[in-house]
Every structure is written in C-alpha cells, then in structure tokens.
C-alpha cells in the first residue's frame, strides 16, 4: 500500500524543460520549433506549447464566483421577434424548455427586435410569464432610459418589486449624467436589487476588439461611470451594485475561460482601488455574433458549443447561446430549442456547473489569465493617461480597427482557418430554415421624451410611446481613412 494514493507522480523522476525540449525537437524532425508549436493570441500573448508552473505574480486573488440560488448559472434566452404575440410565444416556449432568464431586445421599428412601444404592448409581451421567478433584462442600449420607465410602470402595477429581478441595460453616453443619477436614485430607494447599468463590452467585441481591448473597455467605461455617479453623491458600493457586465464568448473555449476569469480579477482590482467592500460582479456572457457563419450555419453549432463551454467554466452568471441560424434571420422553434439544449446538456449531463472555477490550479489557464489581465490593464492605463473614456475614445477606436484589419487579413489569406468560412465549406449543404421577418405597422403618437425619470414614468403611465430610436447600441471603430494624423500607434 502507498501513502500517496492521490499523488500519481509519486515514485517517478520529474522531467525538466530541457529534456522535454529535446524530445520535442526529435518529434518535429527538423521543423522549426517556434513556427510549429509556439502560438500567440491576437494580443501577442504566448499560448504554450508547455506550461510547467503558474504565474509568479497575481493581479488579484479575490475574484470569487458567486453561486446562484438552486443553479450554477442562468440559462438565458434572447427574445427578438418583432411581433408581440410571437415574442410572447417564444418566451413561454423557452421557459417551458428549460430557460431560466429572459433578455428582451427592443426595437419599436421591428427591424432588429420586438416592436414594443407602450404599456399595453409590454403587458401582452409578458402575459403568462411568472415574473417573480424569471429575471428579465433589456438588451444593453444607450436608448433604454424610456424603456426603463415603461418597465417600472408595468411592474409597479402587476408585481411586488421585491419579488422581481429586472435589468434596465442602460449604457449611457457620459453626457447623460442627470439621467444616470435619476435612474440610480430610483433604484436605490425602490428596488435596490435591480440593475440599472450594463457595461456592454460585447459591442466592442463585435466591432473587432481583441480580448484585452474588450476587457480594457470594460474597465475604462466603468471607471468613467463610477466617477460621474460619485459626483452626484453615490458611494462606490452603491454604484457597483447597480451594474452588470456583458462579455462576448467565442468559439475558443479555453480562451473564453481565461477571459471570464480575467474579467473578474480586473473588476476586483478596480473595485478595491475605489475602496469598495464588494469586489464581485455579475457577468452576462453572450455567444459572439461575429464568429457565426452565414455560408454554413450548421457549423455554427460547433462554435456555439465552444463559446458556451468557455462561459460556463469561466464562471458567467447569465449565459445566452444564440440560435445557430442567427446570422440568417429570425430563428425557428427548432433553432431556439437547439440553443437552449446546448446549455442544458452541459448543465445536466456534463455537470459543468458542479465545480467552482474548474480552471483554478491549471498552469495553462492561470498563466494565460494573468497575462491577459496584465495586457488589458496596460491598455486601460494608457486610456487613463489620455484622460479616461471620454477623451480616449478616438485612440481606442483606432486600436480596434487595426486589430480587425489584421484579423481579416489572416482569414482572407488562409493563415487563420475557420470551418464553414474558408475551410470545409459545403455550398450544397442542407438549407437551414428561418422564419420570415414580418412587416410591422408602427404605432404613432406622442413619445416619452423626459430627461427626468419621474416625468418619464408619468409619461409612460399616460400611454406615451417609446421613441423609435431604440435599437441596441453598436460600437463603430474609426476606419483608417478617418484616423487623425499621428493617432495610430
């Protein structure tokens, strides 16, 4: 018998890096080691090929992953059908099929989301939904101020605010300080467990940002919002309690784990620098849109599986897996079922939610988490030197555009291979079905236009309509022809 039953390496001589390198060179049979085995991320971080120790330093070791009551994470469904009745049917079908949280993508024009405009529309949309059991959030947008007023009027009339969990998804322009203060003040006094603001780093990811740029944006935008609200008398703990963070998760599952873990570490460091007592954040992960193929949508199932795996093992609290036909148009019930079942399989059969931070202790993930955090922090510090988010936007946009151009060049010349895009394309494959996008008759009338949240709620109660400009926000990087002379590095 042995006293080292769990030490599988006991009794064996430990190898050295030099010995491993000798064996590697032998296996390569003359091929260049650096070109064959050493790979780098888009941020220049070396991905192996071998990690034999964890990082010597750590940005922060207090990045806890809070568990949700009765579940490791919320399986979240995005609702975007323009017609109210069909959107309601999608909500009920998804909830019955295993979804536990809902995101509403609003667009009164019906072009990019639910054509919802007033209180009666919202009542029909949520008909039959047990809102005391289902967290509901608006897709992040700079135009959600009026929609927040509409939600408040609905839930004050139809539910106990203490039993509901609502996210307004407001991503304000930094000039909207009064609106931010109004919204924060209402939540503070009426529903302190609701979320007012979303730090929407998904937008910069879709615009072409690297992982480090996405995390740097998260920090820079958050810090600017914190400073603005502190000038209105809010404490750091009050401000952080109003926020959630939205990150994209792409097909690289392992780097997805790394990004989610790095986000928590960076958030904790930022919160501690302000003297906050709570350093955890609520992470909402959405599978990346930019990774999805139109030419071969069936291959998207593979990408979505990797994206979901990374978000789960990285510790996201809310995870949205988009339908595999998302680039083509409105998803059928089949595509929506596949999307939610990908998470259910990983939760119930693979049991991925049973381990808290499964990458903890992995030399690979620990090292990459530290290196990504350090790279993102350096970019954030550069933005601080430029004067914070408000003054660093043009510089930051040029960095994203350059990263996007570099990525596309590698895809176009075949250096980066993507299944269903430039590798293993099946133009004669079975066609993926989508639902036709309906023509929407837009309601007309007076619109909610108040800068005061109290007045906006009164206008919503009176039946005024959401403004037509309600589409979710997009982040547009500055193109090369628009870069000011000397701005690009």
C-alpha positions in Angstrom: 0.0 0.0 0.0 1.1 3.6 -0.5 0.6 6.7 1.5 0.4 8.7 -1.8 -2.8 7.3 -3.3 -3.7 10.7 -4.8 -0.1 11.6 -5.9 0.0 9.8 -9.2 3.5 11.1 -9.9 5.0 9.7 -6.7 7.9 7.4 -7.4 8.6 8.8 -10.8 11.5 11.0 -11.6 10.4 14.5 -12.6 11.4 15.7 -16.1 13.0 19.1 -17.0 12.1 21.6 -19.6 15.4 20.8 -21.3 14.5 17.1 -21.6 11.0 18.0 -22.9 12.5 20.3 -25.5 15.0 17.6 -26.7 12.1 15.2 -27.2 10.0 17.8 -28.9 12.8 18.7 -31.4 13.2 15.0 -32.1 9.5 14.6 -32.8 9.5 17.7 -35.1 12.1 16.1 -37.3 13.7 19.3 -38.3 10.7 21.6 -38.4 11.1 25.0 -36.7 10.0 24.8 -33.1 8.9 28.4 -32.8 6.8 28.4 -36.0 5.3 24.9 -35.5 4.5 24.9 -31.8 4.6 28.4 -30.4 1.3 30.3 -31.0 0.2 33.7 -29.9 -3.2 35.3 -29.2 -4.3 38.4 -31.0 -2.9 40.4 -28.1 0.6 38.8 -28.5 0.3 36.5 -25.5 2.2 33.2 -25.9 -0.1 30.2 -25.8 2.4 27.5 -24.8 3.1 25.0 -26.0 4.0 24.0 -22.5 3.2 25.4 -19.1 5.0 23.9 -16.1 4.1 26.5 -13.4 1.5 29.1 -12.6 2.2 32.8 -12.7 4.7 34.2 -10.2 2.5 37.2 -9.6 -1.2 37.8 -9.5 -3.2 41.0 -10.1 -5.8 39.9 -7.5 -6.8 36.6 -5.8 -10.2 37.6 -4.5 -12.2 37.1 -7.8 -14.9 34.9 -6.3 -17.5 33.2 -8.4 -20.9 33.7 -6.6 -23.3 30.8 -7.0 -27.0 31.5 -7.9 -29.7 30.0 -5.8 -30.5 26.4 -6.9 -28.5 26.7 -10.1 -24.9 27.3 -11.2 -25.9 29.8 -13.8 -29.0 31.2 -15.5 -29.7 29.8 -19.0 -30.8 33.0 -20.7 -32.8 33.4 -23.9 -32.8 36.5 -26.1 -36.2 37.4 -27.4 -36.2 39.4 -30.7 -39.3 38.5 -32.8 -40.9 41.8 -33.9 -44.5 40.7 -33.3 -45.6 40.9 -29.7 -47.7 37.7 -29.9 -44.8 35.7 -31.4 -42.3 37.1 -29.0 -44.6 36.1 -26.1 -44.9 32.6 -27.6 -41.1 32.4 -27.8 -40.7 33.4 -24.1 -43.2 30.8 -22.9 -41.7 28.0 -25.1 -38.2 28.8 -24.0 -39.2 28.9 -20.3 -41.1 25.6 -20.7 -38.0 24.2 -22.4 -35.5 24.9 -19.6 -34.6 28.6 -19.9 -34.5 30.5 -16.5 -33.9 34.1 -17.5 -35.0 36.4 -20.4 -33.4 39.2 -22.3 -35.7 41.5 -24.3 -34.2 43.1 -27.5 -36.4 46.0 -28.2 -36.8 48.0 -31.4 -40.1 49.8 -32.0 -39.5 49.7 -35.7 -39.3 45.9 -35.7 -36.1 45.8 -37.8 -33.8 44.5 -35.0 -36.1 43.4 -32.2 -39.5 43.4 -30.6 -41.8 46.2 -31.9 -42.9 47.3 -28.5 -44.0 50.8 -27.8 -46.3 51.2 -24.9 -47.7 49.7 -21.7 -50.3 47.5 -23.4 -47.6 46.0 -25.6 -45.5 45.2 -22.6 -48.4 43.6 -20.8 -49.1 41.4 -23.8 -45.4 40.5 -24.2 -45.2 39.3 -20.5 -48.6 37.6 -20.4 -48.4 34.2 -18.7 -44.8 34.8 -17.5 -44.2 34.3 -13.8 -42.1 37.4 -13.4 -41.4 36.6 -9.7 -39.4 33.6 -10.8 -37.8 34.8 -14.0 -35.1 37.5 -14.1 -35.9 39.9 -17.0 -33.4 42.3 -18.6 -33.3 44.7 -21.6 -30.6 44.1 -24.2 -28.0 46.8 -23.5 -28.7 50.1 -25.2 -28.0 53.8 -24.8 -31.7 54.3 -25.5 -33.1 52.3 -22.6 -34.0 55.2 -20.4 -37.6 55.5 -21.6 -37.9 51.7 -21.7 -36.8 51.6 -18.0 -39.7 54.0 -17.2 -42.1 51.7 -19.0 -40.9 48.6 -17.1 -41.3 50.4 -13.8 -44.9 51.3 -14.6 -45.7 47.8 -15.6 -44.1 46.1 -12.5 -45.5 48.6 -10.0 -48.9 47.8 -11.3 -48.6 44.0 -11.8 -46.0 42.7 -9.3 -44.3 43.2 -6.0 -41.0 44.9 -6.9 -39.2 42.9 -4.1 -40.1 39.7 -5.9 -38.8 40.7 -9.3 -35.3 40.9 -10.7 -35.0 43.4 -13.5 -32.1 44.8 -15.5 -32.6 48.1 -17.4 -29.5 47.5 -19.6 -28.9 51.3 -19.8 -25.5 52.1 -21.4 -25.5 55.8 -21.2 -23.4 58.4 -23.0 -21.2 60.0 -20.4 -23.0 63.3 -21.1 -26.2 61.8 -19.6 -25.1 62.3 -16.0 -28.6 63.6 -14.9 -30.4 60.6 -16.4 -27.9 58.2 -14.8 -28.4 59.9 -11.4 -32.1 59.9 -11.8 -32.2 56.2 -12.6 -29.7 55.2 -9.9 -31.7 57.2 -7.3 -35.0 55.5 -8.2 -33.5 52.0 -7.9 -31.7 52.9 -4.7 -35.0 53.8 -3.0 -37.4 51.4 -4.6 -35.7 48.2 -5.9 -32.1 48.1 -4.8 -31.6 44.5 -6.1 -32.4 45.6 -9.7 -29.7 46.6 -12.2 -29.7 50.0 -13.8 -26.5 50.0 -16.0 -24.9 47.4 -18.3 -21.2 47.6 -19.1 -21.6 46.3 -22.6 -18.2 45.1 -23.8 -20.0 42.8 -26.3 -20.4 45.9 -28.5 -16.6 46.4 -28.8 -16.0 42.7 -29.4 -18.4 42.7 -32.3 -16.7 45.8 -33.7 -13.4 43.8 -33.9 -11.8 44.2 -30.5 -9.2 41.7 -29.1 -9.8 40.1 -25.7 -7.5 42.5 -23.9 -9.2 45.5 -25.7 -12.6 44.2 -24.7 -11.6 44.0 -21.0 -9.8 47.4 -21.1 -13.1 48.9 -22.4 -14.9 47.3 -19.5 -12.6 49.0 -17.1 -12.4 52.4 -18.7 -16.2 52.8 -19.3 -16.9 51.6 -15.8 -14.5 53.9 -14.1 -15.9 56.9 -16.0 -19.5 55.9 -15.0 -18.4 55.5 -11.3 -16.8 58.9 -11.3 -19.8 60.5 -12.8 -22.2 59.0 -10.2 -19.9 59.8 -7.3 -20.2 63.5 -8.2 -23.9 63.0 -7.5 -23.3 61.7 -4.0 -23.4 57.9 -4.6 -20.9 55.7 -2.8 -18.8 53.2 -4.6 -20.7 50.2 -3.2 -24.0 51.8 -4.3 -22.7 52.4 -7.8 -21.2 48.9 -8.3 -24.5 47.3 -7.0 -26.3 49.0 -10.0 -24.1 47.3 -12.6 -23.7 44.1 -14.6 -21.1 43.3 -17.2 -21.7 41.9 -20.6 -18.9 40.0 -22.4 -18.8 38.0 -25.6 -17.8 34.4 -25.7 -16.4 33.0 -28.9 -15.5 29.5 -30.2 -12.2 29.3 -28.4 -13.5 27.7 -25.2 -10.2 27.8 -23.3 -9.5 31.4 -24.0 -13.2 32.0 -23.1 -12.4 30.6 -19.7 -9.4 32.8 -19.5 -11.3 36.0 -20.4 -14.1 35.4 -17.9 -11.6 34.8 -15.1 -9.5 37.8 -16.1 -12.7 40.0 -16.1 -13.3 39.0 -12.5 -9.8 39.6 -11.5 -9.7 43.1 -13.2 -13.1 44.0 -11.8 -11.9 43.1 -8.3 -8.7 45.2 -8.6 -10.7 48.2 -10.0 -13.3 47.9 -7.2 -10.6 47.7 -4.5 -8.8 50.7 -5.9 -12.0 52.7 -5.2 -12.3 51.2 -1.7 -15.3 49.0 -2.4 -16.3 46.4 0.1 -17.8 44.1 -2.5 -15.5 43.2 -5.4 -17.5 40.7 -7.3 -19.5 41.4 -10.4 -22.4 39.9 -12.3 -21.2 38.5 -15.6 -23.5 38.1 -18.5 -22.0 36.1 -21.4 -23.4 36.1 -24.9 -22.1 33.9 -27.7 -20.3 36.2 -30.2 -22.1 37.2 -33.3 -19.0 37.9 -35.3 -17.9 34.2 -35.2 -21.1 32.9 -36.8 -21.1 31.7 -40.5 -23.8 32.6 -42.9 -22.5 30.3 -45.6 -22.6 27.1 -43.4 -24.8 27.8 -40.4 -24.7 24.2 -39.3 -21.1 24.6 -38.4 -22.1 27.3 -36.0 -23.3 24.6 -33.6 -19.6 23.7 -33.1 -18.7 27.3 -32.4 -21.6 27.8 -30.1 -20.7 24.7 -28.1 -17.1 26.0 -27.5 -18.4 29.5 -26.6 -20.9 28.1 -24.1 -18.3 25.8 -22.6 -15.9 28.8 -22.1 -18.6 30.9 -20.5 -19.7 28.2 -18.1 -16.2 27.2 -16.9 -15.2 30.8 -16.7 -18.0 31.5 -14.2 -20.5 33.6 -16.1 -23.7 34.1 -14.1 -26.0 34.5 -17.1 -25.3 32.8 -20.4 -27.0 33.4 -23.7 -26.4 30.9 -26.5 -27.7 32.4 -29.8 -29.5 30.1 -32.3 -27.2 28.7 -34.9 -29.2 30.4 -37.7 -28.8 33.9 -36.0 -26.9 35.4 -39.0 -29.6 34.4 -41.4 -32.6 35.9 -39.6 -35.4 35.1 -37.2 -34.8 31.6 -35.6 -37.3 28.8 -35.9 -38.5 26.9 -32.8 -36.0 24.2 -33.8 -33.0 26.5 -33.7 -34.2 28.1 -30.4 -34.5 24.6 -28.9 -31.0 23.6 -30.0 -29.6 26.8 -28.5 -31.1 26.2 -25.0 -30.4 22.5 -25.2 -26.7 23.1 -25.6 -26.7 24.7 -22.2 -29.0 22.1 -20.6 -26.7 19.3 -21.8 -23.7 20.9 -20.3 -25.5 21.7 -17.1 -27.4 18.4 -16.5 -25.4 15.8 -18.3 -21.8 17.1 -18.4 -22.4 18.6 -14.9 -20.1 21.5 -15.7 -21.7 23.6 -13.0 -20.8 21.3 -10.2 -17.2 22.6 -9.8 -16.4 26.2 -8.7 -13.8 27.7 -11.0 -12.7 24.4 -12.6 -9.6 26.1 -14.3 -8.2 27.1 -10.9 -4.8 25.5 -10.5 -4.3 24.8 -14.2 -0.9 26.1 -15.1 -2.2 27.0 -18.6 -5.3 28.8 -17.5 -3.7 30.5 -14.6 -0.8 31.8 -16.6 -3.0 33.0 -19.5 -5.4 34.6 -17.1 -2.6 36.6 -15.5 -1.1 37.6 -18.9 -4.4 38.7 -20.3 -5.3 40.6 -17.2 -1.9 42.4 -17.3 -2.2 43.2 -21.0 -5.8 44.6 -20.6 -4.7 46.6 -17.5 -1.9 48.2 -19.5 -4.3 49.3 -22.2 -6.7 50.6 -19.6 -3.8 52.6 -18.0 -3.0 54.1 -21.4 -6.6 55.2 -21.7 -6.4 56.8 -18.2 -3.3 58.7 -19.3 -5.3 60.1 -22.2 -8.0 61.4 -19.8 -10.3 58.4 -19.3 -13.0 57.0 -21.6 -14.4 60.3 -22.7 -11.0 61.5 -24.1 -9.6 58.2 -25.2 -12.4 57.0 -27.5 -10.8 58.0 -30.8 -7.5 56.4 -29.8 -9.3 53.3 -28.7 -11.3 53.1 -31.9 -8.2 53.1 -34.0 -6.7 50.2 -32.0 -9.9 48.2 -32.6 -9.9 49.0 -36.3 -6.3 47.9 -36.7 -6.9 44.6 -34.8 -9.9 44.0 -37.1 -7.9 44.6 -40.2 -5.1 42.3 -39.1 -7.6 39.5 -38.3 -9.4 39.8 -41.6 -6.1 39.7 -43.5 -5.2 36.4 -41.8 -8.6 35.0 -42.6 -8.5 36.1 -46.2 -5.0 34.7 -46.9 -5.8 31.4 -45.2 -3.4 31.9 -42.3 -6.5 31.6 -40.0 -8.8 28.7 -40.9 -12.5 28.8 -39.9 -14.8 25.9 -40.6 -17.6 26.9 -42.8 -15.9 30.1 -43.8 -12.7 29.3 -45.5 -12.3 25.6 -44.6 -14.6 22.6 -45.2 -17.3 24.8 -46.9 -20.3 22.9 -48.1 -22.2 25.1 -50.5 -24.6 22.3 -51.4 -25.4 21.6 -47.7 -28.9 21.3 -46.4 -30.6 24.7 -46.1 -31.2 26.0 -42.6 -34.7 27.3 -42.2 -35.6 30.7 -40.6 -38.8 32.5 -40.0 -39.8 35.4 -42.3 -39.5 38.8 -40.8 -43.0 40.4 -40.7 -43.9 43.8 -41.8 -44.7 45.9 -38.8 -47.3 48.7 -38.7 -45.6 51.2 -36.4 -47.8 52.9 -33.8 -47.8 56.6 -33.9 -48.3 59.2 -31.2 -46.5 61.3 -28.6 -43.2 59.8 -27.4 -41.6 59.6 -23.9 -39.0 62.4 -24.1 -38.3 63.4 -20.5 -34.8 63.7 -19.0 -36.3 63.3 -15.5 -37.1 59.7 -14.7 -40.1 60.7 -12.5 -41.5 62.6 -15.5 -40.7 59.7 -17.9 -42.6 57.3 -15.6 -45.6 59.7 -15.7 -45.5 59.8 -19.5 -45.3 56.0 -19.7 -48.3 55.8 -17.4 -50.2 58.2 -19.6 -49.7 55.9 -22.6 -46.9 57.8 -24.4 -44.8 55.7 -26.7 -41.2 54.6 -26.7 -39.1 56.6 -29.1 -38.4 54.9 -32.4 -34.7 55.2 -31.9 -34.5 52.3 -29.5 -32.2 49.9 -31.3 -29.5 48.2 -29.2 -26.2 50.2 -29.3 -23.4 49.4 -31.6 -19.7 50.4 -31.3 -18.3 51.6 -34.6 -14.5 51.7 -34.8 -12.8 54.5 -36.7 -11.6 53.4 -40.1 -8.1 54.0 -41.4 -9.2 56.9 -43.6 -10.8 58.6 -40.5 -7.7 58.2 -38.2 -6.4 61.6 -37.2 -2.7 62.1 -38.3 -0.5 60.7 -35.5 -3.3 59.0 -33.7 -2.4 55.4 -34.8 0.3 53.6 -32.9 
